[in-house]
Amino acid sequence: MRRFVFTKADGRKLLLYAHTGRPGPPLPDRLRGHPGPVHLRRHPLLDEWVIYAPERQERTYHPPAGACPFCPGGEVPFAEFEIAVLENRFPALREDPGEPPRLPVVAAPARGRAEVVIYTPEHEGSLATLPQDRRRLLARVWNDRYRELLALPEVRYVFPFENRGEAVGVTLAHPHGQIYAYPFVPPIPQREARAFAERAVLAELWPDLEAYRVAARPGFLAFVPPFARYPYEVWVAPEAPHPGPWSFSDAELDAFADLLGEVVARLDALFERPMPYVMAFHAAPKGIERFHFHVEFQPRLRAKDRLKYLAGTELGAGAFTADVLPEAAARALRGVRP
Ligand SMILES: [Zn+2]
């Protein structure tokens, strides 16, 4: 993998990743970032941080055709590229966040990073339709970001994710994901780290996952967890516990990337329409070894034309109700022809 580092006209960093060649001819670099002050406030009842980034109200919302910021000549001022990573134009976490205002609650600077990962220069597509070598390159890009961002002294947790579809509020259709590098460990990985410190939860579950299998590659399984909270929720995990994908071998990275693509293809085939989802990487917080890296897909359709909404019991009380049994969801996802 080759990596080219550029500084955009507004000072933001742009990284281009390629198998071999250099990026294509340069184009004008017109889009400017809007970094505003950002800060954290402590929720005193839930004991967790809330990130405030008011500048994000101004972010791009459903750009007209031909004005996609992720097509060549938008954020990436090159006519050709393979995969691009750049700092978010409207960052929620920043290297220079400014000081928080005086408040009646505990506050802190939102010092970190918010990056966008553009999977392809093509406007249409998905993790499922990317060429295999591009998907495998993407897995290496994620690892490069893990290494670089985890090495920053202020960063405690690195979180690659993808929001897909209008149902989860995505306003840009171009295939892309994001990476947040937080100055704290968010609640979910914190709870997971506590669970893995006590027991090898996923490894203990492994022998019983056959009925929940969706797809597999050597050493990797895609499965509906027997305790799924979302209809058609799918996890992708290596059989051997790894703190993160950074400790995978080259062959394991390829298997991992291929399996992610197959999961998206199966989710899309299920209702014969692109499945809106959140894809979340769950790696170990910095400095923690006892963890079992996995990727969680949280799809939002429970039927072809029915969205799963989070409402009273989920949002108000934190208790999920599920409409689809995990073993039935696994059977359905196994049965589709992607
Ligand atoms: Zn585009």
Residues whose N, C-alpha, C, O or C-beta is under 5 A from the ligand:
A	BS01	ZN	C68 F70 C71 H123 H174
